[in-house]
Amino acid sequence: MTKEIAEFAHDLHSGLSNYSVAEFDDLHTVGMAATLAIHIRGLGEIEYEVLRRVSDHFMSVPSYALEKVLSVLEDVGFV
């Protein structure tokens, strides 16, 4: 994945907010991953339960999507 795609996905996630657009499900997930990465960058290890509890409220990453989002971040070597 290129930096431009990640930036576009982040912008898409921010712009779509809570709207669901089936054609952009994967980009929405990548956007949530980019948003989460921005917020947790440099924080060190975070317990999963803590992250799950705050991800929706502070980062617009619903808890039901957190595993998939973390999988994306793991695939690119962020977590």
Secondary structure, DSSP 8 states (H G I E B T S, - for coil): --HHHHHHHHHHHHHHTT---GGGHHHHHHHHHHHHHHHHTT-----HHHHHHHHHHHHS--GGGHHHHHHHHHHTT--
